[in-house]
Amino acid sequence: MFQQGSTRSTAVRRAGLVAALGLSLALVTACDGKGGASGASSSSKDRSGSWQAGDCGGPDPKQTPDGYRALGCDDPGATFKALEVTSAGILPGSVQCPAGTDLMIRVSVSYGSSKDGSKGGGIPTHTVCGRNLSGDHPGDAGAGGGQLVKGDCVSSSAQEVACATAGHDAFKVLDLVKEKEQCPAGTSEPMELTLSIGRPYDVICTAPV
């Protein structure tokens, strides 16, 4: 089944100050676009125990409100297609899905059950990087959801926001790098993040929107 994801809070050093960072890197927006890029959780069970890129899925009525199941892409209940299937990742934020990913769901092997018949825990095996079948794509650059990518916008506290509704204190993400010296020309606000093992970048290169 799809095991619950986790949302990580870290810190960002900007202009000598420490600000809260709320980037959801382990789990992103749900298929229907409801729920933000932080605070969502998902669980599900696939039909064969193995996902592949191109497979589709949708909400699982037996695991409401946030469960998903594998479905045929022509099934009326299908809401997303897997762009990529990758490892589960050991630490939050260590899994990076391709651009355009609207949701990330951790798949696990179930084991045990409670006396009332509810499912027990499981061992994470891999992550499904899904893109909505609808026209709603919060994971696209600038849309305000999904993983942080080049072209997104962030607030002064490094929280992702939709570029179309960004305030005066918002910044455009020019690149995501390990060292601020690697930031491209035009970067005026390199936001240095606290160390997080597994995250592929430690600096958000930004400039005012």
Secondary structure, DSSP 8 states (H G I E B T S, - for coil): -EE------EEEEETTEEEEE----S----TTS-S-SSS---EEE-SSS---TT-EEEE-GGGTTTEEEEE-TTSTT--EEEEEEEE--SSTT-----TT--EEEEEEEE--B-TTS-B--EEEEEEEEEEESSS--TTSTTSS-SS--TT-EE-TTS-EE-GGG--TT-EEEEEEESSGGG--TT--EEEEE---TT-S-SEEEEEE-
